[in-house]
Amino acid sequence: MLFDMDGTLVDSEKLWDVALQELAAVYGGTLSDTARKSMIGTSMAASMRILHDDLGQPERDPQASAEWINARILELFRTGLQWRPGALALLRAVRAAGIPTALVTSSVRPLVEVAMDTLGRDSFDAVVCGDEVDSVKPHPEPYLAAARLLGVPIARCVAIEDSATGVASALAAGAAVLAVPAEVPLPPTDGVHLLESLSGADLELLAALLGEPPV
């Protein structure tokens, strides 16, 4: 099992909203809804470029902006991180069944370490962070790296995602994909099983996505 983090397991996109709008205000502007939605599932560097362009300030240093956001989001993660509906129950069921499990996120390691206080440090056999791969989602590398760490062929893995960027990464890697949109609707896509909420997911569904008998 390969789980995305932001918007999939935890309802963290709202915390990113807070941090991003605060930084936009520091820069004397307001982040547009269109620009914010286009950031979901992207790398920090890409998000900062979108922010700067949206504010009409493309000359700003993406690294400096990223450092500001990372510091603020760390504060927010320590106090306001909540599970997405059905996510904790599904993760517990997967772990109880002894299924190899990885977290595959575009977030950086220091932020993920804070999130682990909520997610549980024994919830995953492997963790792949956005600052630990050469190419981030939508490139397939994060999911391929996770499968290698688990020692499981990617074709025998189910990836759970909430964004178009993450879905594209998982599909390109060759995983079965379960998509549960959070902030942005996802269109029907070949090879992707769509659910409104992880409350509707169970081990039987995961097995079916791989063409296996029920667990």
Buried (B, 14 or more C-beta within 10 A) or exposed (E): BBBBBBBBBBBBBEBBBBBBBBBBEEBEBEBBEEBBBBBBBBBBBBBBBBBBEBBEBEEBEBEEBBEBBBEBBBEBBEEBBEBBBBBBBBBEBBBEEEBBBBBBBBBBEEBBBBBBEBBEEEBBBBBBBBBBBEEBBBBBBBBBBBBBBBEBEBEBBBBBBBBBBBBBBBBBBBBBBBBBBBBBEBEEBEEBBBBEEBBEBBBEBBBBBEEEEEB
